[in-house]
Amino acid sequence: MCKVLRITFESFRAWRKENDVAANDHHIGTRHEAEASAIEHLWPHSNDLEWDEYTERGLRVFASGQGSTLTDVQGRSYLDGLAGLFLVNVGHGRTEIAAAMAEQAGRLAYTASSNSTNPATVALAETIASITPGDLDRVFFCSGGSEAVETALKIAKQAQVLRGYPKRYKVICRRGSYHGQTFGAMSLTSSAKERYFGPFMAGVSKVPSPNHYRNDFGLEGEAGDLMCARYAEQEILAQGPEHVAAVIGEPISAANGTHLPSPAYWQELRRICDRHGVLLIMDEVITGFGRTGAMFAAEHYGVVPDIMTMAKGISSGYAPVGAVAVRREVFEPFTKHGNAINHLLTFGGHAVAAAAASKNIEIIQREHLVERSAQMGRYLLKLADGLRQHPTVGDVRGGKGLLCAIDLVRNKETKESWGTEHPFIKGLALRTQERGLITRVWDVLHLAPPLVITEPEVEHAIEIVDSCLTEMERKFADAIS
Ligand SMILES: Cc1ncc(COP(=O)(O)O)c(C=O)c1O
């Protein structure tokens, strides 16, 4: 059996003492009124929580948050190892953002998105144009990531028609990617359930995506990545370039297990798209706004996409905001009379949401959270790397900002995953939560905390993962080979 990871967590112990965090105090015992009521009336969003698990265990109902800590209605505190859902970049409890929102709501909460706007939304568009790479300087607002992806698809398809290619409607995406749950976005999402929602949007094909741990071609490093890019080109040729509107991918795909592509992959994909007149969409919904140690992950690769989607960290979750930034050349045909974009979302460019996003970006810049993400990401990876001594940790990936994945296997030689339904995985998810760490445990265990996380908190998170892994490995020793 593996040894428990032995890092001398002096600072963590001091922090735990100071914050009075007991080692094992997060069981849901007697239910709080809100927890009981949630079971009666709330239908939680889910792509992994079964109804019986929900009613048996209940949902954590969080009442407040500060920094990287969440407190539930029973007064128990948790370390938010997932920043909500990869998005509370500036941390919880920022009253400065609340004040900006209140001020805007008191003055003017809403203006119609189709034929008017407001100063808060204009200011946010200007900020986004200034911080996105290259000439991505035209911004369309919406309310979240899925809407951003739908918008990007519509922009790409209409742009191709306006450029004189009326048959370019197909979209190439990557296996393992996640782009959202509305119909078009879901059609590009590998985990979408065909049996409930198929047939999906016509003209979508999925190609392999960079993976240095289980490469589809049995190739290592950059060579494997380049093969993925060339496979995309083959797919464009197979579909006929005259039919392909766009290629879409997350610069670093959290959904696909946080594999870090080589710059050569994105640069090659950029060249391929240019060669065939295909638009490149980078989905920065998770990776934007400092998550990967750059304002946008595209910067790591020296590539400017034609269209960039963003949401999540744009407001750190203080308001539902999404946006699509478009390059000048792509936008240009929309300016001709008769070519206006055929797209309208009532809440796109909401004044209060824009005020929240602007204040959030101001904080990211003022507190140098992008740099902090890069620095703390390196620390997180260093500690997480120590978990490799566990028999069930096949790989540890990250180091580009605060996006880290611990790949869980039952056999290190064959790299066989447990499968998300296995009691080892379910048990690990439950135990980490009971120990006070919010994370996500599927085939990989994700850590993506707020960018304000401190070193002791990073140590705390790794200590919990370490001891919960040991506990599960003892319990399922017979299943590990
Ligand atoms: C890369 C990516 N795109 C799109 C989405 C969809 O965003 P939303 O859940 O805000 O609709 C997500 C959500 O996690 C995402 O990770």
The ligand as a MOL file (V3000), in Angstrom:
LIG
                    3D

  0  0  0     0  0            999 V3000
M  V30 BEGIN CTAB
M  V30 COUNTS 16 16 0 0 0
M  V30 BEGIN ATOM
M  V30 1 C -14.8960 25.5500 -22.4360 0
M  V30 2 C -16.3460 25.7690 -22.0590 0
M  V30 3 N -17.1890 26.2910 -22.9630 0
M  V30 4 C -18.4760 26.5070 -22.6760 0
M  V30 5 C -18.9920 26.1950 -21.4400 0
M  V30 6 C -20.4360 26.4250 -21.1420 0
M  V30 7 O -20.5630 27.4770 -20.2420 0
M  V30 8 P -21.9040 27.7070 -19.4100 0
M  V30 9 O -21.9940 26.5840 -18.4360 0
M  V30 10 O -21.6720 29.0490 -18.7720 0
M  V30 11 O -23.0450 27.7370 -20.3470 0
M  V30 12 C -18.1610 25.6660 -20.4760 0
M  V30 13 C -18.6620 25.3180 -19.1490 0
M  V30 14 O -18.0140 24.7540 -18.3020 0
M  V30 15 C -16.7910 25.4230 -20.7910 0
M  V30 16 O -15.9570 24.8770 -19.9210 0
M  V30 END ATOM
M  V30 BEGIN BOND
M  V30 1 1 1 2
M  V30 2 1 2 3
M  V30 3 2 2 15
M  V30 4 2 3 4
M  V30 5 1 4 5
M  V30 6 1 5 6
M  V30 7 2 5 12
M  V30 8 1 6 7
M  V30 9 1 7 8
M  V30 10 2 8 9
M  V30 11 1 8 10
M  V30 12 1 8 11
M  V30 13 1 12 13
M  V30 14 1 12 15
M  V30 15 2 13 14
M  V30 16 1 15 16
M  V30 END BOND
M  V30 END CTAB
M  END
